């Protein structure tokens, strides 16, 4: 089964090595895994990291496409400009619809949409596929939540998911270990082929561009769910990276893998070509020594 993974990214060089390291180790047949990265005119080296990933894994995965958005918001520091939501969310929604279209144009059986600051474990894809839902998201750790079962600096989960009625349901009311319906999800979520081609689109909303997409899915008969058995770490800001790496270690028993652009081996300058005649190089004729000459030389040497 072919899974198409898409990510919209802008100026995330500070976390991309870990993000790409996680993608590079996904537990799924490489020939059935394709990637589409849409770079929103980054200026911090994000593009170089994406192209490095593309080059390093070109022979491994089914396909890796890196594109630039070709448009940029003035003074915007990220694809989701949270300081100006009416402007930032429509822009991000348009970019995510481009990523969604890449899934529609493919022959993918599943589409994984994942934010570029999400760190996952290799088994995430198998867990989402095994959930057998139209659109299934993973539980994610945010700095404001704390970690399920693991106190982080004294915090405990104090928020929740928007349930199917549109109300916020606190995490403490859930029994972890089950799959639950929800109003929306999307930071890391898997859609099956029917949901991909349902016609649902991302759009502006005060809760983010995911909300209209999920609402449209449900209107078309494709409910959204989240799986409390699956976990991912959301590194929302660069200052939170050390803490989030610690949460990853506490949850999964290891630090996330880190992708590094392979070093470029310098190519030595080309050796100038030498024209050689078809009948071989011309050489000056050398006299053939006679037997007498050889004997005289040997006598002299003695």
Buried (B, 14 or more C-beta within 10 A) or exposed (E): EBBBBBBBBBBBBBBBBBBBBBBBEBEBEEEBBBBBBBBBBBEBBBBEBBBBBBBBBEEEBBEBBBEBBEEBBEEBBBBBBEEEBEBBBBBBBBBBBBBBBBBBEBEBBBBBBBBBBBBBBBBBBEBBBEBEBBBBBBBBBBBEBBBBEEEBEEEBBEEBBBBBEEEEBEBEEBEEEEBBBBBBBBBBBBBBBEBBEBEBBBBBBEEBBBBBBBBBBBEEEBBBBBBBEBBBBBBBEEEBBEBBBBBBEBBBEEEBBEBEBEEEEEEEEEEEEEEEEEEEEEEEEEEEEEEEEEEEEEEEEE
